[in-house]
Amino acid sequence: MTGLLLVFLFAIVEAIGGWWAGSLALMGDAGHMFSDAAALGVAVLANRLAMQPPSEQHTFGLVRAEVVAALINGLFMLLVVSTIAYHAIHRLQEPVPVAGSMVMVIAAVGLVINIVIAVRLHQSEQTLNVRAALLHVIGDLLGSVAALIAGFVILLTGWLPIDPILSLFICVLILLSSLRLLRDVLNVIMQSVPAGLDVAEVEQTMLGIDNVMSVHDLHVWTLTSGQVVLSAHVVMTDLSRWEAVLVEMQQCLEQQYGILDITLQPEAGKIVSLPHSSPVI
């Protein structure tokens, strides 16, 4: 909460300073800071919701609140990038005077604040929610760097196009990161197989256990960051051995793939014997 308040207050200072200095890079950085504050606020709320116990209405609890938060923050970043890019292109066509020294001072303070917050988020558990918040902070950190460089170049050479050019460069970097985050979020929402997990390999591991004839209706998906779920029907040669097979299968799936949430349905296999040929007389 301290980081959230600090970001919000400095965003106000940076917005006023950017307007006064005429720096798009600095005002863009202030926009990033406001989005950081919103992202951190959503992340905190989602984290608290995710800790709520399961209920009759939500039997898994509210663990996917962090996925929703990541989606909101990712889409919001696309809006921020679009806005800054639009104004940067306009500035390239119609340059305006920029107070380089003021831009450098404010950008330097913003850079320090964002480094501190980014380090704290990086040390946290890397859930989709935290990644989304960290994306905002890194975007703002890059914005501070861009504003600092722009201020220095303008102060040294008076070349005004550097301000919108650096703003566009940062927009591209943030856009790529935002699209990667949204791809991961959509994979979770669509219940895709987690990245790096081969379903065919998982099935072969399950088939390698004694008394297992076949596996069908195998589904593997991510409920939320770090929580992979698996369900399947397991056809057995001998159902009386199910308890031992279940324990062995759970241990294999946990040790080899880190899957803890496992639901398995045993089924009795049917052994089909071919009819004997009639003797030829």
N, C-alpha and C positions, 0 to 999 in steps of 0.2 A: 504493500500500500504506500510506503514511503517513496518507492521508485515511481509509482503512478502519479503521486502528487508532484514530485519533482519534475517529471516530464511535462505534465500539464502546465505548471507555472512557467517553466522555461520556454515552452511553445508560445505562450503569450508574449513573453519578452522578445523572442526571436521574430515573431510575426510583426511586432511593432518596429523592431530594429530593421528588418528586411524592407518594410514599407518606407521607413525613413531614409534608408540607404539606397533604395531603388534597386535592390538585388533580387532577381528572380530565384537564384540558387538559394539564397537565405530564406526567402518566403516559401520556396518549395520545401526546404528543410523544416520550416515551421509547420507546414502541412503534414510532413512525415511525423513530426513530434506529436501533433494532435491525433494522428492515426495511431501512434504508439500508445498514447494515453488510452484511447478507446480499446486498442488491442489488449493492453494489460488489464483493463477493467473487465473485458469479456473473458479473458483467461482466468482471472481470479474468480469470477462468478461461476464459470464452467467447472473449475477445479472443486469448488464447494459443492456444486450440484452432483458431480461425479462421486463424491464421498457419501452421498445419501444411500441408505440401505435399500435393498429390493422391497417392493410393495406389491399389493395385489394388482395394481394397475401397471406397474413397471417391474416385471419379474427379474430382469437383469439389473435393476437399479437405473441410475441415470448416467452410466459410465460414458454413453455416447454424447453427452453434453460437450465434451472436449472436441469431438469431431465436428459438431455443429459450430462451435466457436471458431475452429480452424477454417471452416468454410466461409463464415461471415468475414473473418479477417482477411482471407485470401481475396475474396471478391471486393472488399473495401480497398485493398491495395491496388487492384486494377483500376478502380475509380480515381485514386490518388495519382497513379502513374499517367492516366489519360489526361487529367487536368493539368498536370505539370508540363506534359509534352505539348499540349495545345498552346499554353502560354509561352513556352520556350520557342516554338516555331514563330509565334507572333513577335517575340523579342528579336529574333534573328532578322526579321523583315524590318522592324522599327526599333533599333537600339535606343536605350535610355541611359542617362548618366548613372553611375554606381559609385557610392562612397566606399572605396576599397578598404580603407583602414578600419572602419566600423564593422564591415562585413567580416574581416579577419578576426577581430576580437570576439564577436558574438559566436562565430563558427567554432572558434577554438574552445570556448566554454561548453558549447553544445557537444563537441567531439568528446571531451572528457566525461561528461555526463553519460553519453551513450556507450562509451567504452565500459564504464562501471556497470551499467545495467546489462549490457551484452554478456559480460563475464559472469554475472550472477545467473542469468538465464542459461548460459552454456553449461554451467555446473549443475543445473537442475536435471531431472529426468527428461529425456528428449521425447516427449509425447507429441502428437500432432498439434495439440494446443500450445505447448511451449515453443515448438518450431514456428508456429504462426506468429506468436508474439516476438520471438527472436528475429524472424524475418523483418518485421516492422522496425525493430531497433537497429538491425544491420543496415536496412535501407536508409534510416535516418543518419546512422553513422557515416555512411557513404555520402549522404547529402551534406553533412558537415564538412567532410573532406573536400567535396566539390566546391562548396562555398568558400572554404579557406583558400584553396588554390585560385579560385576565380578572383577573390579579393586581392591576393598577392599579385597576380598577373595584371589586373587593372591598375593597382597602385604603382606597379613598376613600369608598365608600358602604355596604359590607357586603352588597351584593346578590349572593347566592350563585348564582342561576340563570344568571348570565353565563358561568360556567365550562362547563357542559354545552351551553349554547346555541351558544357559539363553536366548541365541539368538533364539533357537528352541522353547522355551517356549513362548516367545513374538510372534513368528511367528504364533503359534496356536491361541493365543488370537486375533491377528489382522485378521487372516483368518476367524474366526467365525463372527467377526463384519462385515467384508467385505461381506461375504455371506448373512448376514441379510440385509445389505444395498442393495445389488444387487437384492435380492428377492423383496424388496419394490419398487425398480426402475422398475423391470420387470412387477410388478403388475400394475403400472401406465401406462407403455407402452402398455400392453395388455388390458387396460381399464377394469381391474377387479373392482369388488365392493370394496369400501374402507374398510379397516379393522375396525371391530367393528360395521359395519352397516348391518342390516338384511333387505334384500329387501322385504321379505314376511311381515315383520312388517311395513315397509314403505307403502306397498300396502294396508294393513289393515287400516292404518291411513287415507289414501286417500279415502277408501271405507266408512269410518265412517262419511263422510261429507254428509249432506242432498242433495238429488237429484242426487247422484252419483250411477249409476247402476253397473258399472264395470270399471276396469282399465286393459289395455293391452299394449303390446309393451313398458313395463316399463324398462328403462335402467338407471343405476346409475354408474358413474365412476369418477375418479379423473383426472382433466385436468392438475393440477400441485399442489404442496404442499398447503394444506388449501383451495383449490378451487374444490369443489365437484359439479358435473353437473348431472341434472336429466332431462329426457324426457319421456313422456308417452302420450297415447291416453286415454281420459276420456269419457266414455259413460254416457250421461245424460238422465234423465227422462223428463226434461224440459229445452231446450236450452236457453230459455229466462232468466233463472236464472244463466247463465254461468258466468257473471261478478262477482256476489257475491260469487259463488263457487270458482272461480279463486283466488280471494283475500283471502278467508278463507284457501284454500289449500296452497297457498304460505306462509301464516303466520304459519300454522302448520308445514310445512316442514322446515322452517327456525328456528322456536323455538325448535322443538323436535330433529332435525337432523343437524342443521347448514347448510342446503343446500340453497344457494342463487341463483345459476344459474339454473333456471327452465324453461323448455319449455313444454307446455301442449297443446294438440290438442283436442278440444271438438267434440263429435260425438253424434248424436241423437240416442237414444235407441229405439228399436222396441219391443213393448209389444205384446207378442203373447197370444191370448185368445183361450182357448180350445173350440171346437164346442159343442153346447148343445146336449144332448142325446135326441133322439126322444122318445116321450112318448109311453109306452107300452100299447096297447089296449087289 
